[in-house]
Amino acid sequence: MSVHNNGLQEGAQWQELKLPHLLHTDAVQKLHATIQNKWDSLRQSACQTAAGRALWKHVTHDPLADLLSGETHLRKFHEKIKNDLLNNAREISGVILAVRTLWFDSKLEAALDSLSGGTQVVLLGAGMDTRAYRLSCLKESHVFEVDFPEVLEVKTTLLEAANESINNDQHPTLKAKSLCRVAADITNNDWLEKLQNSGFVPEKSTVWVLEGIIYYLSHSDAMQVLQIIADKCALASTVLLADFMNKPSTTLSSSNFHFYCDWPERLLPSLGFSHVKLSQIGDPDAHFGLTADPSNLFNKLRSLPRSMQTHPDDGSPCCRLYLVQASGLISQT
Ligand SMILES: C[S@@+](CC[C@H](N)C(=O)[O-])C[C@H]1O[C@@H](n2cnc3c(N)ncnc32)[C@H](O)[C@@H]1O
């Protein structure tokens, strides 16, 4: 097995796409056909992200991701990776996703360590996230997954199919103390009420996980969601974990990406958050050995001033993803 120039191991896991048996069962195929035929690209982004995690499972350790992403998304993502390897690309598709997953996992664990047991963890735009089944650091936590009703319904049914599988090692086992799925559109003003009706208590310490969601919202919706979370900081220890795109990044999908923020460390305190820590892909706490080569794009970007929107060498847009941690005033972190 050779080592790729960006520190990745090229080889077995990407040469051939192996689909788990479960994906071939009628019930699962029917569900994924519904996703393909009926869901818009916003909802399908949940499966796309899961496909990335599935193909990077040697680092993300997400065994349910194949089932949740489905054959079509897995094949598309696999094709992209194959082409990247063939063209000796400086970045392999999915590396950002893999780093992002590991960053959120590690910051979530650290936040839970700093808070007392019984902490609530709210995943906004949870999609096909499987942290409640993956992370043992959630064993004392009450997890809430918020997403559109159809996304959560299909996710639940797919996980039930895994549970009924004859193959015991494919059975999802809950690691969190509890898990509650809350069907809500977070651009409507009733989502917090729905969360509370499902058992969320604003006065209890909470970690809010906004992974791959905020830039899908309009500017006013994103600000409103952040403000609602910031308002909770006055009631209980609160940690926010979120990723933000800078303006050039939103051009990568002009139909889906809207909200951007070039300076989250200025925006968040203005809403009431404190202790804002920002990382870029490639920073010491945000590479996990996956972006080690100095020639890779992330390291090049990190060496440029953040105010720079286009690359001085070739005029290409400086697309940045900021991984941001913030806390409420009474939090210890
Ligand atoms: C790119 S996926 C990320 C999913 C998950 N956080 C992850 O990292 O795997 C974006 C998710 O946000 C959800 N979403 C987008 N807009 C939403 C809204 N207004 N209300 C609730 N969920 C939303 C989509 O359905 C999708 O599941």
The ligand as a Tripos MOL2 file, in Angstrom:
@<TRIPOS>MOLECULE
LIG
   27    29     1     0     0
SMALL
NO_CHARGES

@<TRIPOS>ATOM
      1 C1        -25.1180   18.6270    4.7280 C.3       1 LIG1
      2 S1        -26.3430   17.8870    5.7000 S.3       1 LIG1
      3 C2        -25.4440   17.7150    7.2190 C.3       1 LIG1
      4 C3        -26.0550   16.6690    8.0930 C.3       1 LIG1
      5 C4        -25.2890   16.3700    9.3700 C.3       1 LIG1
      6 N1        -25.1680   17.4980   10.2440 N.3       1 LIG1
      7 C5        -23.9350   15.8130    9.0490 C.2       1 LIG1
      8 O1        -22.9200   16.4950    9.2330 O.co2     1 LIG1
      9 O2        -23.8990   14.6750    8.5840 O.co2     1 LIG1
     10 C6        -27.4650   19.2310    6.0560 C.3       1 LIG1
     11 C7        -28.6850   18.7680    6.8260 C.3       1 LIG1
     12 O3        -29.4060   19.9220    7.2610 O.3       1 LIG1
     13 C8        -30.7890   19.6660    7.1080 C.3       1 LIG1
     14 N2        -31.4750   20.9510    6.9880 N.ar      1 LIG1
     15 C9        -31.2470   21.9160    6.0680 C.ar      1 LIG1
     16 N3        -32.0860   22.9540    6.2570 N.ar      1 LIG1
     17 C10       -32.8440   22.6310    7.3390 C.ar      1 LIG1
     18 C11       -33.8990   23.2840    8.0110 C.ar      1 LIG1
     19 N4        -34.3490   24.4660    7.6060 N.pl3     1 LIG1
     20 N5        -34.4670   22.6800    9.0750 N.ar      1 LIG1
     21 C12       -34.0370   21.4520    9.4830 C.ar      1 LIG1
     22 N6        -33.0300   20.7710    8.8720 N.ar      1 LIG1
     23 C13       -32.4530   21.3490    7.8090 C.ar      1 LIG1
     24 C14       -30.8740   18.8320    5.8370 C.3       1 LIG1
     25 O4        -32.0900   18.1170    5.7630 O.3       1 LIG1
     26 C15       -29.6590   17.9260    6.0090 C.3       1 LIG1
     27 O5        -29.9930   16.7780    6.7340 O.3       1 LIG1
@<TRIPOS>BOND
     1     1     2 1
     2     2     3 1
     3     2    10 1
     4     3     4 1
     5     4     5 1
     6     5     6 1
     7     5     7 1
     8     7     8 2
     9     7     9 1
    10    10    11 1
    11    11    12 1
    12    11    26 1
    13    12    13 1
    14    13    14 1
    15    13    24 1
    16    14    15 ar
    17    14    23 ar
    18    15    16 ar
    19    16    17 ar
    20    17    18 ar
    21    17    23 ar
    22    18    19 1
    23    18    20 ar
    24    20    21 ar
    25    21    22 ar
    26    22    23 ar
    27    24    25 1
    28    24    26 1
    29    26    27 1
@<TRIPOS>SUBSTRUCTURE
     1 LIG1         1 GROUP 0 **** ****
